[in-house]
C-alpha cells in the first residue's frame, strides 16, 4: 500500500490517521481531535482515547497529521463510501 500523502489522501484509507476538525457549520466541533476509528459514507468518528465523537464530512473541514505534515481537506471531498472512494481515480488535466 502506498503511503498517505497530500496528493492521495482523498483516495486513501483514513482509519488510523490523526485528525482534527478545523472548520464547519457547527462551531462546537472545532475542538474535536483524535485518531479516526470509523468511517461511513457521510461521517468520520474520532477518538481521543476517552470519548468518540462523530463528525459529518459534508459540514466540516479536517486537518490530518501525516507524519509531521499537516494537510487540510474539505470534508465534502471525502463524502462517499470508503471502499468506493479508495477505488476512485482522480481527474487528470490533459
C-alpha positions as CSV (number, residue, x, y, z in Angstrom):
1,X,0.0,0.0,0.0
2,X,1.3,3.5,-0.8
3,X,2.0,5.9,2.0
4,X,-0.6,8.6,2.6
5,X,0.4,12.0,1.1
6,X,-1.3,15.3,0.5
7,X,-1.8,14.3,-3.1
8,X,-3.5,10.9,-2.5
9,X,-5.3,11.5,0.9
10,X,-8.7,11.7,-0.9
11,X,-8.2,8.2,-2.2
12,X,-6.6,6.6,0.8
13,X,-7.8,4.7,3.9
14,X,-8.4,7.2,6.7
15,X,-8.9,4.9,9.7
16,X,-5.9,5.2,12.0
17,X,-4.9,8.7,10.9
18,X,-4.7,11.6,13.4
19,X,-7.1,14.4,12.6
20,X,-8.8,17.5,14.0
21,X,-11.8,19.5,12.9
22,X,-10.7,22.8,11.5
23,X,-14.0,24.4,10.4
24,X,-17.6,23.9,9.6
25,X,-21.1,24.9,10.4
26,X,-21.0,23.6,14.0
27,X,-18.5,25.7,15.9
28,X,-18.5,23.3,18.9
29,X,-17.0,20.6,16.7
30,X,-13.8,22.7,16.1
31,X,-12.4,21.3,19.4
32,X,-12.7,17.7,18.3
33,X,-9.4,15.9,17.6
34,X,-8.1,12.4,17.8
35,X,-7.5,9.2,15.8
36,X,-10.0,8.2,13.2
37,X,-11.6,4.9,14.3
38,X,-14.6,4.6,12.0
39,X,-15.8,6.0,8.6
40,X,-19.1,5.8,6.9
41,X,-20.4,7.5,3.7
42,X,-21.1,10.8,5.4
43,X,-19.2,10.7,8.8
44,X,-15.9,10.3,10.5
45,X,-15.6,9.1,14.1
46,X,-12.6,10.4,16.0
47,X,-11.4,9.0,19.4
48,X,-9.2,10.9,21.8
49,X,-8.8,7.7,24.0
50,X,-11.7,8.6,26.3
51,X,-14.5,9.6,24.1
52,X,-15.6,9.0,20.5
53,X,-17.2,11.9,18.5
54,X,-18.8,11.6,15.1
55,X,-18.5,14.4,12.7
56,X,-20.4,15.0,9.4
57,X,-18.0,15.1,6.4
58,X,-20.1,17.5,4.5
59,X,-20.3,20.2,7.1
60,X,-16.6,20.3,8.3
61,X,-13.0,20.6,7.2
62,X,-10.3,18.4,8.7
63,X,-6.6,18.8,9.3
64,X,-4.7,15.5,9.0
65,X,-1.3,14.9,10.5
66,X,0.7,12.9,8.0
67,X,4.0,12.2,9.8
68,X,4.6,15.8,10.8
69,X,3.0,17.3,7.6
70,X,-0.4,19.0,8.2
71,X,-2.9,18.7,5.4
72,X,-6.3,20.5,5.4
73,X,-9.1,18.7,3.5
74,X,-12.6,19.9,2.9
75,X,-15.0,17.2,4.2
76,X,-17.1,17.4,1.0
77,X,-14.3,15.9,-1.0
78,X,-14.3,12.8,1.3
79,X,-18.0,12.1,1.0
80,X,-18.6,8.6,-0.3
81,X,-18.4,5.0,0.8
82,X,-14.9,4.4,1.9
83,X,-14.4,1.3,-0.3
84,X,-15.6,3.3,-3.3
85,X,-13.6,6.4,-2.5
86,X,-10.4,4.3,-2.3
87,X,-11.0,2.9,-5.8
88,X,-11.9,6.3,-7.3
89,X,-9.4,7.8,-9.7
90,X,-8.8,11.5,-9.6
91,X,-9.4,13.7,-12.6
92,X,-6.5,14.3,-14.8
93,X,-5.9,17.6,-16.6
94,X,-4.7,16.6,-20.1
